[in-house]
Amino acid sequence: MTDDTEDLRRLLQAKVNAEAAGREALEARYGQVWSTDQMCADFEAIGFLAPFIVVRRKADGVRGSLMFQHGPPRYYFGWQEDRR
């Protein structure tokens, strides 16, 4: 099975990790930021395709995605609801 997004995701992953930022900088850029523990409390992880994670929000079951930087610490940010 081929992944047509792999090259773009690898470039984005390298960019996100090269520009790794602290929590405050990420919040200024993307809004809410989650640590790993916070992300696990708020979301159920469905799958990873770095730098993205597909999640289901526990509060209401809404599916969406977050981006993440590897860190340490690892931070999750950029919540996008799945609009399908």
C-alpha positions as CSV (number, residue, x, y, z in Angstrom):
1,M,0.0,0.0,0.0
2,T,1.4,3.4,-0.9
3,D,1.1,6.5,1.1
4,D,0.7,9.5,-1.2
5,T,1.2,11.9,1.8
6,E,4.5,10.4,3.1
7,D,6.9,12.8,1.4
8,L,4.8,15.8,2.5
9,R,4.4,14.5,6.0
10,R,8.2,13.9,6.4
11,L,8.9,17.4,5.3
12,L,6.4,18.8,7.7
13,Q,7.6,16.6,10.5
14,A,11.2,17.8,10.0
15,K,10.0,21.4,9.9
16,V,8.0,21.0,13.1
17,N,10.8,19.3,15.0
18,A,13.5,21.7,13.6
19,E,11.3,24.6,14.9
20,A,10.4,22.9,18.2
21,A,9.1,25.4,20.6
22,G,8.1,25.7,24.2
23,R,4.5,25.6,25.3
24,E,4.0,29.4,25.4
25,A,5.3,29.8,21.8
26,L,3.1,26.9,20.6
27,E,0.1,28.4,22.4
28,A,0.7,31.8,20.7
29,R,0.9,30.1,17.3
30,Y,-1.7,27.3,17.5
31,G,-4.0,28.0,20.6
32,Q,-4.5,25.2,23.1
33,V,-1.5,22.9,23.7
34,W,-1.6,19.5,25.4
35,S,1.2,17.5,27.1
36,T,1.1,13.8,26.6
37,D,-0.8,13.3,29.9
38,Q,-3.3,16.0,29.0
39,M,-3.8,14.7,25.5
40,C,-4.5,11.2,26.9
41,A,-7.0,12.7,29.4
42,D,-8.9,14.6,26.7
43,F,-8.6,12.3,23.7
44,E,-8.5,8.7,22.6
45,A,-5.7,8.1,20.2
46,I,-6.8,6.3,17.1
47,G,-3.6,6.4,15.0
48,F,-0.4,8.2,14.2
49,L,1.1,9.4,10.9
50,A,3.8,11.8,12.2
51,P,3.5,14.7,12.6
52,F,-0.2,14.0,13.0
53,I,-2.3,11.9,15.4
54,V,-5.9,11.1,14.7
55,V,-8.0,11.3,17.9
56,R,-11.5,11.1,19.3
57,R,-12.4,13.7,21.9
58,K,-13.6,12.0,25.0
59,A,-16.0,14.8,26.0
60,D,-18.3,14.4,23.0
61,G,-16.9,11.7,20.7
62,V,-15.9,14.1,18.0
63,R,-13.1,12.8,15.8
64,G,-10.2,15.0,14.6
65,S,-6.5,15.4,14.5
66,L,-3.7,17.1,16.3
67,M,-0.1,17.8,15.3
68,F,2.8,17.0,17.6
69,Q,6.4,17.8,18.1
70,H,8.6,15.0,19.3
71,G,10.2,17.1,22.1
72,P,11.1,16.4,24.8
73,P,8.7,17.3,26.1
74,R,6.2,16.2,23.4
75,Y,3.4,18.6,22.8
76,Y,0.2,18.2,20.9
77,F,-1.5,21.2,19.2
78,G,-3.5,22.5,16.3
79,W,-6.8,20.6,17.0
80,Q,-8.8,20.2,13.8
81,E,-12.2,18.6,13.8
82,D,-12.9,16.0,11.1
83,R,-15.5,17.6,8.9
84,R,-16.7,14.4,7.2
